Amino acid sequence: MSNKKSNSLSRHKKSDMIKWIVIFVLTFALIGAVIGLFVKLDRQTTTTTIGGEAYSIGLIDEKGDNADGNTAIYLRNAITTDGLKIELADKAEITYQLFFYDKAGDFISASEELTADFNGEIPEGAESVRIMITPTADDDGEVTFTEVLGYAAQLTVTVNK
């Protein structure tokens, strides 16, 4: 009879050990799945801020094309309109204008000169945007190479990656 108790106790211990191993494995799998989900969601909502190095001295004309001039700076390459957020720095001495383009890169429309944060209204069909920044308090009225980063820093442009 003690042999039966011994076998029963042994089976019970093995059964408990297997249950704990299964619980342990499932817990780690659940933790891994949650971490994986957070990483995936984080990658989907990651944003990027456009820096001053993306700008050049020049203008964008009413047709959305580059134009000669040294009274403003412009974003050389179009950026996505997905998640477009533009904030003007406190006491900024610039205005800015947005030029919207479709998927093929054809010009759609331009905004008025803006002096406040962008409200997010994007024209229908616009997939990319370029920005022209015009100083309002430049001493000589001409933008020099050394002023580009200073004017660009007065505008924070953020988009989804």
C-alpha positions as CSV (number, residue, x, y, z in Angstrom):
1,M,0.0,0.0,0.0
2,S,2.8,2.4,0.7
3,N,4.1,1.7,-2.8
4,K,0.8,2.9,-4.3
5,K,1.0,6.1,-2.2
6,S,4.6,6.6,-3.4
7,N,3.7,6.2,-7.1
8,S,0.7,8.5,-6.6
9,L,2.8,11.1,-4.9
10,S,5.5,10.8,-7.6
11,R,2.9,11.3,-10.4
12,H,1.4,14.2,-8.5
13,K,4.8,15.9,-8.2
14,K,5.5,15.3,-11.9
15,S,2.1,16.7,-12.8
16,D,2.6,19.9,-10.7
17,M,6.1,20.4,-12.2
18,I,4.6,20.1,-15.8
19,K,1.9,22.6,-14.9
20,W,4.5,25.1,-13.6
21,I,6.6,24.7,-16.7
22,V,3.6,25.3,-18.9
23,I,2.6,28.3,-16.9
24,F,6.2,29.6,-17.0
25,V,6.4,29.2,-20.8
26,L,3.0,30.7,-21.5
27,T,3.9,33.7,-19.3
28,F,7.1,34.4,-21.2
29,A,5.2,34.0,-24.5
30,L,2.6,36.5,-23.4
31,I,5.3,39.0,-22.3
32,G,7.1,38.5,-25.6
33,A,3.9,39.1,-27.6
34,V,3.1,42.3,-25.6
35,I,6.6,43.6,-26.1
36,G,6.4,42.8,-29.8
37,L,3.1,44.6,-30.2
38,F,4.5,47.7,-28.5
39,V,7.6,47.7,-30.7
40,K,5.4,47.3,-33.9
41,L,3.0,50.1,-32.8
42,D,6.0,52.3,-31.9
43,R,7.5,51.9,-35.4
44,Q,4.2,52.7,-37.0
45,T,3.8,56.0,-35.1
46,T,7.4,57.1,-35.2
47,T,7.9,60.6,-36.3
48,T,10.9,62.5,-37.7
49,T,11.7,66.1,-37.4
50,I,13.1,68.0,-40.4
51,G,16.3,69.8,-39.6
52,G,17.9,72.9,-41.0
53,E,20.3,71.0,-43.2
54,A,17.3,70.2,-45.5
55,Y,16.9,73.8,-46.6
56,S,18.6,75.9,-49.2
57,I,18.6,79.6,-50.1
58,G,16.1,80.3,-52.8
59,L,12.4,80.6,-53.6
60,I,9.5,78.5,-54.7
61,D,7.3,80.2,-57.2
62,E,3.5,80.2,-57.6
63,K,3.7,77.1,-59.8
64,G,5.6,75.1,-57.1
65,D,8.9,75.3,-58.9
66,N,12.3,76.4,-57.6
67,A,13.1,80.0,-58.4
68,D,16.2,82.2,-58.1
69,G,16.3,84.6,-55.2
70,N,18.0,85.1,-51.9
71,T,15.2,86.5,-49.8
72,A,14.0,83.1,-48.4
73,I,14.9,79.5,-47.8
74,Y,13.1,76.4,-49.1
75,L,12.9,72.7,-48.4
76,R,14.9,71.1,-51.2
77,N,13.0,67.8,-51.2
78,A,9.3,67.3,-50.6
79,I,8.3,65.4,-47.5
80,T,5.2,63.4,-46.8
81,T,2.0,65.0,-45.6
82,D,1.3,62.0,-43.4
83,G,1.2,63.3,-39.8
84,L,2.4,66.8,-40.9
85,K,2.7,69.0,-37.9
86,I,4.3,72.5,-38.0
87,E,5.0,74.6,-35.0
88,L,6.3,78.2,-35.1
89,A,8.7,79.1,-32.3
90,D,7.8,81.8,-29.8
91,K,8.8,85.3,-31.1
92,A,9.7,83.8,-34.5
93,E,10.7,86.4,-37.1
94,I,9.6,84.4,-40.1
95,T,6.6,83.5,-42.2
96,Y,6.2,80.3,-44.1
97,Q,4.3,78.9,-47.0
98,L,3.4,75.3,-47.9
99,F,3.5,73.9,-51.4
100,F,1.5,70.7,-51.9
101,Y,2.2,68.0,-54.5
102,D,0.4,64.9,-55.6
103,K,1.7,61.3,-55.7
104,A,3.4,62.0,-59.1
105,G,5.1,65.1,-57.8
106,D,2.8,67.5,-59.7
107,F,2.0,70.8,-58.0
108,I,-1.5,71.0,-56.5
109,S,-1.7,74.3,-54.5
110,A,0.1,76.6,-52.1
111,S,-1.0,78.0,-48.8
112,E,-1.1,81.6,-47.9
113,E,1.9,82.9,-45.9
114,L,1.4,81.5,-42.4
115,T,2.4,83.2,-39.1
116,A,1.1,80.5,-36.7
117,D,1.2,76.8,-36.2
118,F,-0.1,74.8,-39.2
119,N,-3.7,73.8,-38.7
120,G,-3.4,70.5,-40.5
121,E,-5.7,71.2,-43.5
122,I,-4.1,69.3,-46.4
123,P,-5.6,69.7,-49.9
124,E,-7.3,66.6,-51.4
125,G,-4.8,64.4,-53.3
126,A,-1.7,66.0,-51.7
127,E,0.9,63.4,-50.7
128,S,3.9,65.6,-50.2
129,V,4.8,69.2,-49.3
130,R,7.7,71.6,-49.6
131,I,8.1,74.6,-47.4
132,M,9.4,78.1,-48.1
133,I,10.5,80.2,-45.1
134,T,10.7,84.0,-45.4
135,P,12.5,86.1,-42.8
136,T,10.5,89.1,-41.6
137,A,13.2,91.0,-39.7
138,D,16.4,90.4,-41.8
139,D,18.6,93.5,-41.6
140,D,19.7,93.5,-45.3
141,G,16.7,91.6,-46.8
142,E,19.0,88.8,-48.1
143,V,19.5,85.4,-46.6
144,T,23.1,84.3,-46.2
145,F,24.5,80.8,-45.8
146,T,25.1,81.5,-42.1
147,E,21.5,82.5,-41.5
148,V,19.8,79.4,-43.0
149,L,20.0,77.2,-39.9
150,G,18.8,80.1,-37.7
151,Y,15.7,80.7,-39.8
152,A,15.0,76.9,-40.2
153,A,15.2,76.4,-36.4
154,Q,12.3,78.8,-35.9
155,L,10.0,76.3,-37.5
156,T,9.6,72.7,-36.2
157,V,8.4,70.4,-38.9
158,T,7.4,66.8,-37.9
159,V,6.0,64.0,-40.1
160,N,5.4,60.3,-39.7
161,K,8.2,58.1,-41.0
